[in-house]
Amino acid sequence: MALDAPEFALTPEQSEALAGATANVLACYDVGVSKKNAAWIELLMCAGGIYGGKVMAVSIRKRRARAMAAQIRAQEQAQTNAPFAVHQ
C-alpha cells in the first residue's frame, strides 16, 4: 500500500501545520460555502501541500527500483546467453 511508504512520515512541523489548518477551517470561512465544506477544502489543500511531494518521492523511488531490477535482469540474461569462456 502506498501509505506504508517511509516518504509519507510527517515531520513535527508538518503535523502541526496539518492539525492547525484542520482546526482553523471550522472558524475561518464566512462565505457562501458552508463551514463544513470550507473545512474539507482547507484540509485537502493542506494535505495536498504536504503529501504532494511525498507522492512524487515514492514514485521516483519505485521507478528507480524498477529500472535497477530491469538492468540486473538484462545483465543476468546477457551472462546466460554469453558463450562459455575457453581457458587455455
DRENDO-1510 file (C-alpha; in Angstrom, 1 decimal, always signed):
<recs>
REC; n; res; u; v; w
REC; 1; MET; +0.0; +0.0; +0.0 .
REC; 2; ALA; +1.4; +3.4; -0.9 .
REC; 3; LEU; +0.7; +4.9; +2.5 .
REC; 4; ASP; +3.1; +2.4; +4.0 .
REC; 5; ALA; +6.0; +4.2; +2.3 .
REC; 6; PRO; +8.5; +5.9; +4.6 .
REC; 7; GLU; +8.2; +9.1; +2.5 .
REC; 8; PHE; +4.7; +9.6; +4.0 .
REC; 9; ALA; +6.0; +10.1; +7.5 .
REC; 10; LEU; +5.3; +13.6; +8.7 .
REC; 11; THR; +7.7; +15.9; +10.5 .
REC; 12; PRO; +6.5; +17.5; +13.7 .
REC; 13; GLU; +6.2; +20.8; +11.8 .
REC; 14; GLN; +4.1; +19.2; +9.1 .
REC; 15; SER; +1.9; +17.5; +11.6 .
REC; 16; GLU; +1.4; +20.8; +13.4 .
REC; 17; ALA; +0.6; +22.6; +10.2 .
REC; 18; LEU; -1.9; +20.0; +9.2 .
REC; 19; ALA; -3.6; +20.0; +12.6 .
REC; 20; GLY; -3.7; +23.7; +12.7 .
REC; 21; ALA; -5.2; +24.1; +9.3 .
REC; 22; THR; -7.8; +21.4; +10.1 .
REC; 23; ALA; -8.8; +23.3; +13.3 .
REC; 24; ASN; -8.8; +26.7; +11.6 .
REC; 25; VAL; -11.0; +25.5; +8.9 .
REC; 26; LEU; -14.0; +25.4; +11.2 .
REC; 27; ALA; -13.9; +29.1; +12.0 .
REC; 28; CYS; -12.1; +30.9; +9.1 .
REC; 29; TYR; -14.7; +31.0; +6.4 .
REC; 30; ASP; -17.9; +33.0; +6.4 .
REC; 31; VAL; -18.7; +32.9; +2.7 .
REC; 32; GLY; -21.3; +31.2; +0.6 .
REC; 33; VAL; -19.7; +27.9; +1.4 .
REC; 34; SER; -20.8; +26.0; +4.4 .
REC; 35; LYS; -18.3; +25.7; +7.2 .
REC; 36; LYS; -18.2; +22.0; +6.7 .
REC; 37; ASN; -17.4; +22.3; +3.0 .
REC; 38; ALA; -14.8; +25.0; +3.7 .
REC; 39; ALA; -13.2; +22.9; +6.3 .
REC; 40; TRP; -12.9; +20.0; +3.8 .
REC; 41; ILE; -11.4; +22.3; +1.2 .
REC; 42; GLU; -8.7; +23.7; +3.5 .
REC; 43; LEU; -7.9; +20.2; +4.8 .
REC; 44; LEU; -7.5; +18.9; +1.3 .
REC; 45; MET; -5.3; +21.8; +0.3 .
REC; 46; CYS; -3.1; +21.4; +3.4 .
REC; 47; ALA; -2.8; +17.7; +3.0 .
REC; 48; GLY; -2.1; +18.1; -0.8 .
REC; 49; GLY; +0.7; +20.5; +0.0 .
REC; 50; ILE; +2.2; +18.1; +2.5 .
REC; 51; TYR; +1.7; +14.8; +0.7 .
REC; 52; GLY; +2.2; +16.0; -2.9 .
REC; 53; GLY; +6.0; +16.0; -2.6 .
REC; 54; LYS; +5.9; +12.7; -0.8 .
REC; 55; VAL; +3.8; +11.1; -3.5 .
REC; 56; MET; +6.5; +12.2; -6.0 .
REC; 57; ALA; +9.3; +10.8; -3.9 .
REC; 58; VAL; +7.6; +7.4; -3.7 .
REC; 59; SER; +7.0; +7.5; -7.5 .
REC; 60; ILE; +10.7; +8.3; -8.1 .
REC; 61; ARG; +11.9; +5.7; -5.7 .
REC; 62; LYS; +9.8; +3.0; -7.3 .
REC; 63; ARG; +10.7; +4.0; -10.8 .
REC; 64; ARG; +14.4; +3.8; -9.9 .
REC; 65; ALA; +13.9; +0.4; -8.3 .
REC; 66; ARG; +12.1; -0.9; -11.4 .
REC; 67; ALA; +14.9; +0.4; -13.6 .
REC; 68; MET; +17.6; -1.2; -11.4 .
REC; 69; ALA; +15.7; -4.5; -11.5 .
REC; 70; ALA; +15.4; -4.3; -15.3 .
REC; 71; GLN; +19.2; -3.6; -15.5 .
REC; 72; ILE; +20.0; -6.6; -13.3 .
REC; 73; ARG; +17.8; -8.9; -15.3 .
REC; 74; ALA; +19.4; -7.7; -18.6 .
REC; 75; GLN; +22.9; -8.3; -17.2 .
REC; 76; GLU; +21.8; -11.8; -16.0 .
REC; 77; GLN; +20.3; -12.5; -19.4 .
REC; 78; ALA; +23.5; -11.4; -21.1 .
REC; 79; GLN; +25.6; -13.6; -18.9 .
REC; 80; THR; +23.2; -16.6; -19.6 .
REC; 81; ASN; +23.4; -16.1; -23.4 .
REC; 82; ALA; +27.2; -15.4; -23.5 .
REC; 83; PRO; +29.3; -18.3; -24.9 .
REC; 84; PHE; +31.4; -20.1; -22.4 .
REC; 85; ALA; +34.9; -18.8; -22.0 .
REC; 86; VAL; +37.7; -21.1; -23.2 .
REC; 87; HIS; +40.5; -21.5; -20.7 .
REC; 88; GLN; +44.0; -22.1; -22.1 .
</recs>
